[in-house]
Amino acid sequence: MNPIASMDDTIVALATPQGVGAIAVIRLSGKEAIAICNKVFRGKDLTKQESHTIHFGTIRDGEKIIDEVLVSLFIAPKSFTKEDVVEISTHGSPYIIKQVIQLFLREGARLARAGEFTKRAFMNGQFDLAQAEAVADLIHSDSEAAHSAAMNQMRGGFSAEIAALRDQLIYFASMVELELDFSEEDVEFADRTELQNLVNRLQTVIKKLIDSFDLGNVIKNGVPTVIAGKPNAGKSTLLNALLNEEKAIVSDVAGTTRDFIEDEIHLEGLSFRFIDTAGLRDTDDKVEAIGVERTREKMKQASVIIYLFDLVNESLEDINAEVKNLEAQSIPFIKVGNKIDEADAEKIASLKAQDGWLFISAGKKENLEELKDQLVSKVNLQEIKSGNTVVTNARHYESLIRTSEALDNVTTAIAAQISGDLMAMDIREALHYLGEISGTVTTDDLLETIFSKFCIGK
């Protein structure tokens, strides 16, 4: 596909989800958008109307009325794509949607590719590449934290930090490049001490952004939270209690849960993905053994583990031995004693004397709010609420890593008093990777990869 030629086309797509609904919105963008819609619209002459106006009428195929619609006009450059954009609100019948889109195709539009509206907005300077990617994150955000992070990025918070880093580095890059023009005169325009101080400041900011990716990942994808423990510890009962529904089968028979069951809840604006797993024990049952092995794998991948101890059927000695084993493996777990409504008081008192214990009754739903509070405390929500920039995109994370590596090479070059031409290469490399984040530096393949992940119509 020739990206330059495609920008001349007028594109059309359904902008609302597929399926039957009260209304559907069909979007046109391009220099012929208004003219194409006007050919099949009966109402006011759309070519003579002002931007940001809405008009009632009918869409017709010849004399056949397809639907009564509302047409919204956004005249360039005052639109999402900075092109002429028309949005037609129809009734949400799949038949109507199909007929209207086919009508526009016959009048000269073509079907939009995945993410093409947002790609045009980027190509036309509406926002940079990081902000364009945030549009997709905003659409898919399913929690307050994910929404806040995406909104901050879409409004330019992350882009502003990257732009500030590049601007500072560009100045020194130009000074080093200038030295190369006067290489025979052995002059130094870029003070090496100032350059090193700048690199140190940049590395501090970049390291903070890199370190934020772990938090950004759980914001975007949810906190993987494994419920583990021995058979009959009450794991499935706890999952059902947390979800307020009978999601998992509960039985007194050991080994009922043989594969993991997953669902999520939202706490303090953050999504927690709860995973109920098979009970941990040695077993000759081949199917159950596979479930136990999967449990161990899920525990390795978890951000938080709720490790459930059966206060009724496990001895104090076994519980303490199990805790020591978990601590030796450096597993991030919350020690939760279950069945306090049935447990021996002396056993509970002995465990209470130790640090970090939480006691619940999953069956009676006792102390579950305390458990939720502990889960939330495991995630640095203050970082999100403070409005600090959090990296949620793996592509940005990789570019920041490479930027940091290039700046390390600049530090090495300064210390070794390496010639300016080699140092300039390292500075240009750092600028290149920072530019990849914002889209200052792009390739067709990069853009195709990014926008192909968007939905059609966005």
C-alpha positions in Angstrom: 0.0 0.0 0.0 1.3 3.4 -0.9 0.7 5.5 2.3 0.9 8.8 0.4 -1.7 7.8 -2.3 -4.0 6.3 0.4 -4.2 9.7 2.2 -6.1 11.1 -0.9 -8.9 8.5 -0.6 -12.1 9.1 1.3 -12.5 6.3 3.8 -15.6 4.8 5.5 -16.2 2.4 8.4 -18.5 1.6 11.2 -17.3 3.5 14.3 -19.5 1.7 16.8 -19.3 -2.0 17.8 -20.7 -4.6 15.5 -24.1 -6.1 16.4 -27.7 -4.9 17.0 -28.1 -1.7 19.0 -30.3 1.4 19.3 -28.0 3.4 17.0 -24.9 3.0 15.0 -22.4 5.6 13.8 -20.8 5.4 10.4 -17.7 7.6 9.8 -16.4 9.1 6.6 -13.1 11.0 6.4 -11.4 12.6 3.4 -11.7 15.5 1.0 -14.8 14.0 -0.6 -16.5 12.9 2.6 -19.1 15.7 2.6 -19.8 15.5 -1.1 -20.2 11.7 -1.0 -22.7 11.9 1.9 -24.5 14.8 0.2 -25.2 12.6 -2.9 -27.4 10.2 -0.9 -28.7 12.5 1.9 -32.1 14.2 1.6 -32.4 17.2 3.9 -30.2 20.3 3.9 -27.4 20.7 1.4 -24.5 19.5 3.5 -21.9 21.3 1.3 -23.3 24.6 2.5 -23.4 23.9 6.2 -21.0 25.0 8.9 -18.6 22.7 10.9 -19.9 21.1 14.1 -23.5 21.1 13.0 -26.0 18.2 13.0 -28.7 17.7 10.4 -31.8 15.5 10.2 -32.8 13.7 7.0 -32.9 10.5 5.2 -30.3 8.3 3.4 -31.6 7.1 0.1 -30.6 4.7 -2.6 -32.3 6.4 -5.5 -35.8 6.9 -4.3 -35.6 4.0 -1.8 -35.3 5.3 1.8 -32.8 3.3 3.7 -33.1 5.1 7.1 -33.8 8.3 8.9 -30.5 9.7 10.2 -28.6 12.4 11.9 -25.5 13.7 10.1 -22.8 15.4 12.0 -20.3 17.6 10.1 -16.7 18.3 11.1 -15.0 20.5 8.5 -11.2 20.4 8.1 -9.1 21.1 10.0 -11.6 21.1 13.0 -11.9 17.3 13.1 -10.3 14.2 14.6 -8.4 13.5 11.4 -8.0 17.2 10.4 -9.8 16.2 7.2 -13.5 16.7 6.4 -15.3 14.1 8.6 -19.0 13.1 8.4 -20.6 10.9 11.1 -23.9 9.4 10.2 -26.0 8.1 13.2 -28.4 5.4 11.9 -30.6 2.9 13.6 -28.4 0.0 14.7 -29.7 -2.7 12.3 -26.9 -4.7 10.7 -28.9 -4.6 7.5 -29.1 -0.8 7.5 -25.4 -0.4 8.4 -24.5 -2.7 5.5 -26.8 -0.9 3.0 -25.4 2.6 4.0 -21.8 1.6 3.8 -22.3 -0.1 0.4 -24.0 3.0 -0.8 -21.0 5.1 0.2 -18.6 2.7 -1.5 -20.5 2.9 -4.7 -20.3 6.7 -4.5 -16.5 6.7 -4.3 -15.4 5.9 -0.7 -13.3 2.9 0.2 -13.3 0.8 3.4 -11.0 2.1 6.1 -8.2 -0.2 7.3 -7.6 -1.0 10.9 -6.7 2.2 12.8 -6.7 4.3 9.6 -8.7 7.2 11.1 -6.2 7.6 14.0 -3.3 7.1 11.6 -4.5 10.0 9.5 -4.8 12.1 12.6 -1.2 11.4 13.4 0.0 11.9 9.8 -1.9 15.3 9.7 -0.3 16.5 13.0 -3.2 16.1 15.3 -1.0 14.4 17.9 2.2 12.5 18.1 2.6 8.7 17.9 2.6 8.1 21.7 -0.7 10.0 21.9 -2.1 8.0 19.0 -1.3 4.8 20.8 -3.0 6.1 23.9 -6.3 6.4 21.9 -6.3 2.6 21.6 -5.4 2.2 25.3 -8.3 4.6 26.3 -10.8 2.6 24.2 -9.7 -0.7 25.9 -9.3 0.7 29.4 -11.5 -1.2 31.8 -10.5 0.4 35.2 -10.1 3.8 36.6 -6.3 3.4 36.8 -6.0 2.3 33.1 -8.3 5.1 32.1 -6.2 7.7 34.0 -2.9 6.5 32.6 -4.3 6.4 29.0 -5.9 9.9 29.4 -2.6 11.4 30.7 -0.7 10.0 27.8 -3.3 11.0 25.2 -3.3 14.6 26.6 0.4 14.7 26.1 1.9 14.1 29.5 4.3 11.4 28.4 5.0 13.1 25.1 6.0 16.4 26.9 8.6 14.5 29.0 10.1 12.9 26.0 10.1 16.2 24.0 11.9 17.9 26.9 14.6 15.2 27.0 15.1 15.4 23.2 15.3 19.2 23.2 18.1 19.2 25.8 20.0 16.5 23.9 19.6 18.1 20.5 21.5 21.2 21.7 24.6 19.2 22.7 24.3 17.1 19.6 24.5 20.2 17.4 27.5 21.5 19.4 29.3 18.2 18.9 28.4 18.1 15.2 29.8 21.7 15.0 33.1 20.6 16.4 33.4 18.1 13.5 33.3 21.0 11.1 36.3 22.6 12.8 38.2 19.3 13.5 41.4 20.7 12.1 41.4 23.6 14.5 40.9 21.4 17.6 38.1 23.5 19.2 35.5 22.3 21.7 32.0 23.8 21.5 30.3 21.2 23.7 31.6 21.4 27.3 32.2 17.8 28.3 31.4 18.4 32.0 28.0 20.1 31.1 27.3 17.2 28.6 28.0 14.6 31.3 25.7 16.5 33.8 23.0 16.5 31.1 23.4 12.8 30.5 23.2 12.2 34.2 19.9 14.2 34.5 18.5 12.4 31.4 19.4 9.0 32.8 17.6 9.8 36.1 14.4 10.7 34.3 14.7 7.7 31.9 15.4 5.3 34.7 12.3 6.5 36.5 10.2 6.0 33.4 11.7 2.5 32.8 11.0 1.5 36.4 7.4 2.7 36.1 6.7 0.0 33.4 6.1 -2.8 36.0 3.3 -0.6 37.5 2.2 0.4 34.0 1.9 -3.2 33.0 -0.5 -4.1 35.8 -2.5 -0.9 35.2 -3.0 -1.8 31.6 -3.5 -5.6 32.0 -4.7 -5.9 35.6 -2.9 -7.4 38.6 -2.5 -11.2 38.2 -3.5 -12.5 41.6 -3.2 -16.2 42.3 -5.2 -17.9 45.1 -3.1 -20.9 46.1 -2.9 -23.4 49.0 -3.5 -27.0 49.7 -6.6 -28.9 48.7 -9.7 -28.0 50.6 -8.1 -24.8 52.0 -11.2 -22.9 50.7 -9.7 -21.3 47.5 -12.8 -21.8 45.4 -15.0 -20.5 48.2 -12.8 -17.4 48.5 -13.0 -16.8 44.8 -16.8 -17.0 44.8 -16.9 -14.7 47.9 -14.7 -12.1 46.2 -16.7 -12.2 43.0 -20.1 -12.5 44.7 -21.1 -15.3 42.4 -20.8 -19.1 42.1 -17.9 -19.1 39.6 -16.0 -22.1 41.0 -17.2 -25.5 42.0 -17.0 -25.9 45.8 -16.7 -29.5 47.2 -15.3 -31.3 50.2 -13.6 -33.7 47.9 -9.9 -32.9 47.5 -8.7 -32.2 44.0 -12.0 -30.8 42.7 -10.3 -27.8 41.0 -7.9 -29.3 38.4 -7.3 -26.3 36.2 -7.2 -22.6 37.0 -10.4 -20.5 36.9 -10.0 -16.8 36.2 -12.1 -13.6 36.7 -11.6 -10.1 37.8 -12.8 -7.4 40.2 -12.0 -3.7 40.5 -10.5 -2.4 43.8 -9.6 1.3 44.2 -9.9 1.8 40.5 -7.5 -1.0 39.6 -8.3 -4.3 38.0 -7.3 -7.5 39.9 -7.3 -10.7 37.8 -8.1 -13.5 40.3 -6.9 -17.0 39.5 -8.2 -19.9 41.5 -5.8 -22.8 41.1 -5.6 -26.6 41.8 -4.6 -27.5 45.4 -0.9 -28.0 46.0 -0.2 -31.6 46.9 1.6 -34.7 45.6 -0.9 -36.9 43.6 -1.0 -40.0 41.5 -3.9 -38.7 39.5 -2.4 -37.6 36.2 -5.0 -34.9 35.4 -4.8 -33.4 38.9 -0.9 -33.5 38.7 -1.1 -31.4 35.5 -3.3 -28.9 37.4 -0.8 -28.8 40.3 2.0 -28.1 37.8 0.0 -25.3 36.2 -0.6 -23.8 39.7 3.1 -23.6 40.3 3.6 -21.9 36.9 0.8 -19.4 37.6 2.4 -18.6 41.0 5.7 -17.7 39.2 3.8 -15.3 37.0 1.7 -13.7 39.7 2.2 -10.2 41.0 0.4 -11.1 44.2 -0.4 -14.5 45.8 -3.1 -15.1 48.3 -1.8 -18.2 50.0 -4.7 -19.8 51.9 -4.0 -21.9 55.0 -6.6 -24.3 56.4 -6.8 -23.4 60.1 -8.9 -26.4 60.9 -7.3 -29.3 59.0 -3.6 -28.1 58.9 -1.5 -28.5 62.0 0.5 -25.5 63.4 3.7 -27.3 62.6 2.7 -27.9 58.9 1.6 -24.3 58.5 4.9 -22.9 59.9 6.8 -25.3 57.7 4.8 -24.2 54.6 5.4 -20.5 55.4 9.2 -21.1 55.7 9.2 -23.0 52.3 7.3 -20.1 50.6 9.6 -17.5 52.1 12.7 -19.4 50.9 11.3 -19.3 47.4 10.9 -15.5 47.6 7.3 -15.8 46.5 5.2 -12.5 46.9 2.4 -13.9 49.0 -0.1 -12.7 51.6 -0.5 -15.2 54.5 -4.2 -15.8 54.9 -5.6 -18.1 57.5 -9.1 -19.4 56.5 -12.0 -20.9 58.5 -11.5 -18.7 61.7 -15.1 -19.5 62.5 -14.2 -23.1 63.1 -10.5 -23.0 64.1 -8.9 -23.6 67.4 -8.4 -20.4 69.4 -4.9 -21.3 70.6 -3.7 -22.0 67.0 -5.0 -18.6 65.9 -3.3 -16.9 68.9 0.0 -18.6 68.1 -0.2 -17.4 64.5 -1.3 -13.9 65.5 2.0 -13.6 67.5 3.8 -13.7 64.1 3.9 -10.8 61.7 1.9 -10.5 58.5 -1.1 -12.8 59.1 -4.6 -12.1 58.0 -7.5 -14.2 59.2 -10.7 -14.7 57.3 -13.7 -17.0 56.9 -14.3 -17.3 53.1 -17.5 -19.3 53.8 -19.0 -16.6 56.1 -17.3 -13.7 54.1 -15.6 -12.4 57.2 -12.7 -10.0 57.0 -12.7 -9.9 53.2 -12.5 -6.1 53.2 -9.2 -6.3 55.1 -8.0 -8.8 52.5 -8.9 -6.4 49.7 -7.1 -3.5 51.5 -3.9 -5.6 51.7 -4.2 -6.4 48.0 -4.5 -2.7 47.1 -1.5 -1.9 49.3 0.7 -4.2 47.2 0.3 -1.8 44.2 1.7 1.8 44.3 -1.6 3.5 43.5 -0.2 6.8 44.8 2.1 7.0 41.7 -1.0 6.9 39.5 -3.1 9.3 41.6 -0.3 11.8 41.8 -0.5 12.2 38.0 3.1 11.0 37.5 3.9 9.6 34.0 3.6 5.8 34.0 4.9 3.8 31.0 2.3 1.3 29.9 3.5 0.5 26.4 6.0 -2.2 25.7 7.3 -0.4 22.6 8.0 2.8 24.6 9.7 0.7 27.3 12.0 -0.9 24.7 12.9 2.5 23.2 13.7 3.9 26.6 16.0 0.9 27.4 17.9 1.5 24.1 18.1 5.3 24.8 19.6 4.6 28.2 22.2 2.2 26.6 23.1 4.9 24.0 23.6 7.4 26.8 25.8 5.0 28.7 28.0 4.9 25.6 28.1 8.7 25.7 29.3 8.6 29.3 32.0 6.0 28.3 33.1 8.2 25.4 33.4 11.3 27.7 35.4 9.4 30.2 37.7 7.9 27.6 38.0 11.2 25.8 36.9 9.6 22.6 36.7 11.7 19.5 33.6 13.8 18.8 32.6 11.9 15.7 32.1 8.7 17.6 30.4 10.5 20.5 28.1 12.2 18.0 27.0 8.7 16.7 25.9 7.7 20.3 24.0 11.0 20.8 22.3 10.5 17.5 21.3 7.0 18.5 19.8 8.2 21.7 17.9 10.9 19.8 16.7 8.2 17.3 15.2 6.0 20.0 13.5 8.9 21.8 12.1 10.0 18.4 10.7 6.5 17.8 8.4 7.0 20.9 6.9 10.3 19.7 6.9 9.5 16.0 9.6 12.1 15.2 11.4 9.1 13.7 9.2 6.6 12.0 9.1 3.9 9.3 6.2 2.6 7.3 6.6 -0.8 8.9 6.5 0.7 12.4 3.3 2.7 11.6 1.7 -0.4 10.0 2.5 -2.5 13.0 1.1 0.0 15.5 -2.1 1.0 13.7 -3.0 -2.5 12.5 -3.7 -3.3 16.2 -6.5 -0.7 16.3 -10.1 -1.6 15.6 -11.7 -0.8 12.2 -13.4 2.6 12.4 -10.9 4.2 14.9 
